Amino acid sequence: MAGRQVKARGCFAFVTTPRQEVLLQLRDDKADIAWPGRWSMPGGGAEAGETARETILRELREETGIIPDAIEEVAITAYERGKTPPHVFVTVWDGTLNELVLGEGQELRLFPLGALPEAMPPHVRHYVEQLARRLLGSRRGQRQDHLRSG
């Protein structure tokens, strides 16, 4: 279609801690934004010429003050069949809440992976739960491997 603007895929950061927590951001409560007043992963859209990796690194720095040592894009299953999921990057951060810089939104908080807040957009919950299952499953597997080898 001529003149049709294609919306770029957004980017999310699945930031976990070694304590099996996930960092979530309480979005501003403004009528002109998507999912106001809901908990979401840090992230956003690309600026002109940015790659997905550059986008998420910028968004993390601007919204939380985190500059990760390592970050990796992972494949996820889309929330809606036939739709393309966002870019999702995972990183482990071993800091405390008082080290974070609230650059956007109302609040940043660490939630246990098994106790997510109710007020989350359904697609974000879908991605967080999907990644939490993978993470917890891989850690369980590592513990079992360690027990078998010990």
C-alpha positions in Angstrom: 0.0 0.0 0.0 1.5 3.3 -1.0 1.8 5.9 1.8 1.2 3.3 4.5 3.5 3.8 7.4 4.8 0.5 8.9 5.2 0.6 12.6 8.6 -0.6 13.7 8.8 -3.5 16.2 9.3 -2.2 19.8 12.0 -3.4 22.1 11.7 -4.7 25.7 14.4 -5.5 28.2 13.8 -8.6 30.5 16.1 -7.6 33.3 16.4 -10.2 36.1 18.5 -10.5 39.2 20.3 -13.5 40.6 17.6 -13.5 43.3 15.0 -14.5 40.6 13.4 -11.1 40.4 12.3 -9.1 37.3 12.6 -5.3 37.0 9.4 -3.7 36.0 8.5 0.0 35.3 5.2 1.6 36.3 4.2 3.5 33.2 3.0 7.1 33.5 -0.7 7.6 34.0 -1.2 9.7 30.9 -4.2 9.2 28.6 -2.1 9.7 25.4 0.2 6.7 26.0 -0.4 3.0 25.6 -1.2 1.1 28.8 -1.0 4.1 31.2 -0.6 3.2 34.9 0.5 -0.4 34.2 3.6 -2.3 35.0 5.8 -3.1 32.0 9.3 -4.1 31.0 11.6 -1.1 30.2 11.8 -0.5 26.5 10.5 1.5 23.6 10.8 2.3 20.0 13.8 2.9 17.8 15.0 6.4 16.8 16.1 7.1 13.3 18.8 4.7 12.2 19.0 2.7 15.4 19.3 -1.1 15.5 17.2 -3.0 18.0 20.3 -3.5 20.2 21.1 0.2 20.1 17.5 1.0 20.9 17.3 -1.2 24.0 20.6 -0.1 25.3 19.5 3.6 25.0 16.1 2.9 26.5 17.6 1.0 29.5 20.1 3.8 30.2 17.4 6.5 29.9 14.7 4.8 31.8 16.6 2.9 34.5 20.3 4.1 34.5 21.4 0.4 33.8 24.3 -0.1 31.4 24.5 -3.9 31.1 27.8 -5.7 30.8 26.1 -8.2 28.5 22.7 -8.3 26.8 21.2 -10.9 24.4 18.2 -10.8 22.1 16.0 -13.9 22.5 13.3 -15.4 20.4 9.8 -15.3 21.9 6.4 -16.5 20.9 4.1 -13.7 19.9 1.1 -12.9 22.1 -1.3 -12.9 19.1 -1.1 -15.6 16.5 0.2 -14.3 13.2 1.7 -11.1 14.7 5.4 -10.4 14.9 6.6 -10.2 18.5 8.7 -7.3 19.7 12.5 -7.5 20.1 13.2 -8.8 23.6 16.6 -8.7 25.1 17.6 -10.4 28.4 20.2 -9.3 30.9 21.1 -10.1 34.5 21.6 -7.1 36.8 22.9 -7.6 40.3 22.1 -4.2 41.8 19.6 -2.7 44.2 16.6 -0.4 43.7 18.4 2.6 45.2 21.0 2.3 42.4 18.4 2.8 39.7 17.6 6.1 38.0 13.9 6.6 37.3 14.1 8.4 34.0 10.6 7.6 32.8 7.4 6.4 34.3 6.3 6.6 37.9 8.3 3.8 39.6 10.8 1.0 39.1 10.4 -2.1 41.2 11.8 -5.6 41.4 9.2 -8.4 41.5 9.7 -12.1 42.3 9.3 -14.0 39.0 6.5 -16.0 40.6 4.6 -12.9 41.9 4.0 -10.4 39.1 1.7 -7.4 39.7 -1.9 -7.6 38.5 -1.8 -4.3 36.5 0.2 -5.4 33.5 -0.7 -5.3 29.8 -1.6 -8.8 28.7 1.0 -9.0 26.1 3.8 -7.9 28.5 2.6 -10.5 31.0 2.7 -13.1 28.3 6.4 -12.3 27.4 7.5 -12.0 31.1 5.9 -15.3 32.0 7.3 -17.0 28.9 10.8 -15.9 29.7 10.5 -16.6 33.5 9.5 -20.2 32.7 12.6 -20.6 30.5 14.9 -18.9 33.1 13.5 -21.0 36.0 13.6 -24.1 33.9 17.2 -23.6 32.9 18.3 -22.8 36.5 16.6 -26.0 37.7 18.4 -28.0 35.0 21.7 -26.5 36.0 21.1 -27.4 39.6 20.1 -31.0 38.6 23.2 -31.3 36.4 25.4 -30.0 39.3 23.8 -32.6 41.7 24.4 -35.4 39.2 28.0 -34.4 38.6 28.8 -33.9 42.3 
